[in-house]
Amino acid sequence: MSTLTYNIADIWEAVSDRVSDREAVVCGDRRATYGELEDRANRFANHLTELGVGPGDFVGVYLTNSIEYIEVMLACFKIRAMPVNINYRYVDDELSYLFNDAGLLAVVCEDAFASRVADIAGAVPTLKHVFVVGEGAGPAELHARNYTEALASSVAERPVISGRGNDDLYVIYTGGTTGMPKGVVWRMEDAFFGCLTAGDPLRMNGPVASADEMLDRIIDFDFVFYALAPLMHAAAQWVALMWFFCGAKVVLHKGAFDPVDVWRTVEREKVSTLTIVGDAMGRPLVDAFESDGPFDTSSLFALSNGGAPLTVDTRERFMATTPGAMFTDGFGSSETGIQGSQRLESGQSAPETRFDNVAEGTKVLDDNWNDLAPGSGKVGRIAHGGYIPLRYHNAPEKTAENFRELDGVRYVLSGDMATVDSDGSVRLIGRGSTCINTGGEKVFPEEVESALKSHPDVYDTVVVGVPDDRWGERVAAVVRPVAGAYPTLDELAEHCRTSLAGYKLPRSLTLVEEIVRSPAGKADYRWAKTTATG
């Protein structure tokens, strides 16, 4: 009979008891063992309990990557509260919306963000407790408490909370590409299998048959995972937790993205697996390796990408930095969990955004909700069944729109569009929410971006649709050229013509010094549209 559940706190506590002396996390110049994380998470959990925070309550985590981020998440899981990830790029309107939508009872923020919380706190009636990480406690009107002082005043005994189990909730807020952020609500058991790889982060041993088996998945050798995305994004949380469950060391990237520093961290920490987000991280990394390296990458067992496309050229250059290491690419979303992957051994190549290992329950559907025929060349929408979320928080209409029952099976529609190759592989085309409708023809920005990035003068690009009197919308490219280059619209359009139909070619061009992206490297399409029409 199983004694463990698939609850995140249950598994964390069982693993940390086994490996308490192991180093668990590295962030900048700070380090913590499993035992130290457990001690501090218990202290904060007990302090929250004393304040009346408990099952079903929402606690905001308004932090950049830090050891405190992990502690706060674990503390909330322990007392059946729900940590809420807050994008530190949000402005007041977005912050106020998220705080109120989640009904935050408490928030933990960095001292650099305390004034922003103070600006909106009066408009968030549910907010009762604020903790500040760093020096002091923020502006006096915030009535906050210093996080370190709160821990020091509490006790380290593990809290005993009744009812903790598979049905507890895990919530991740996602901003998407349009609209205000929305909370995706998962049962922990579904999240364990759908998001956290069920004890199989390298997809080599298959999912566990019971939660107790997680203790058999604790590795007995040094393994170091390094994620470059911030923990405020779903994928970074997922990979951190899945490697904690295996007793590995997790390296969190601290501060601005510096590709040379990344490679030096790989050398210093003897990183086993490095995960990036698309070309926005991949290309600067390979540029730095070629110009400032080589660096010692002999410890790397695997390279991985997720969250944004990595063009073939960048991927092959990236793989060349670590001969012998395998490469994995994955796709999914906050609403679907991990849906598919592509694995390449050293020297192998494959088209970008093509995934031959697709999770059970994933379908590509046509406009009539039928399965898309393999090899048809048609584009359909991806649906995912099985381990999926319960709903969007406080959004019944959006839930009804994206969660559908087909033939008695419940599916979630992620917004991703794809084709199905004759061998059953799924090839992502783009997101429906960013699709450009020009003269009745659909253009997915990602395919135009990929074609543009293959031009030698293009360092980075985002493609959007802008209003057009004749065609409704036209394809507009916002391009960051390589240093010293000034590509013209005609040159880029002619280059793209070899791989794209005429209606997909960019019709306008804006050159910029920098492409604005999220901290995880995802394109900011709202900024790009404003820039292209400005």
Buried (B, 14 or more C-beta within 10 A) or exposed (E): EEEBBBBBBBBBBBBBEEBBEBBBBBBBEEBBBBBBBBBBBBBBBBBBBEBEBBBEBBBBBBBBBBBBBBBBBBBBBBBBBBBBBBBBBBEEEBBBBBBBBBBBBBBBBBBBBBEBBBBBBEEBEEBBBBBBBBEEBBBEEBEBBBBBEBBEEBEEEBBEBEEBBBBBBBBBBBBBBEEBBBBBBBBBBBBBBBBBBBBBBBBEEEEBEEBBBBBEBBEEEEBBBBBBBBBBBBBBBBBBBBBBBBBBBBBBBBEEBEBBBBBBBBBEBBBBBBBBBBBBBBBBBBBBBEEEBEBEBEBBBBBBBBBBBBBBBBBBBBBEBBEEBBBBBBBBBBBBBBBBBBBBEEEEEBEBBBBBBBBEBBBBBBEEBEEBEBEBEEBBBBBBBBBBBBBBBBBEEBBEEBBBEEEEEBBBBBBBBBBBBEEEBBBBBBBBEBBBEBEEBBBBBBBBBBBBBBBEBBBBBBBBBBEBEEBBBBBBBBBBBEEEBEBEBEEBBEBBEEEBEEBBBBBBBBBBEEBBBBBBBBBBBEBBBBBBEE
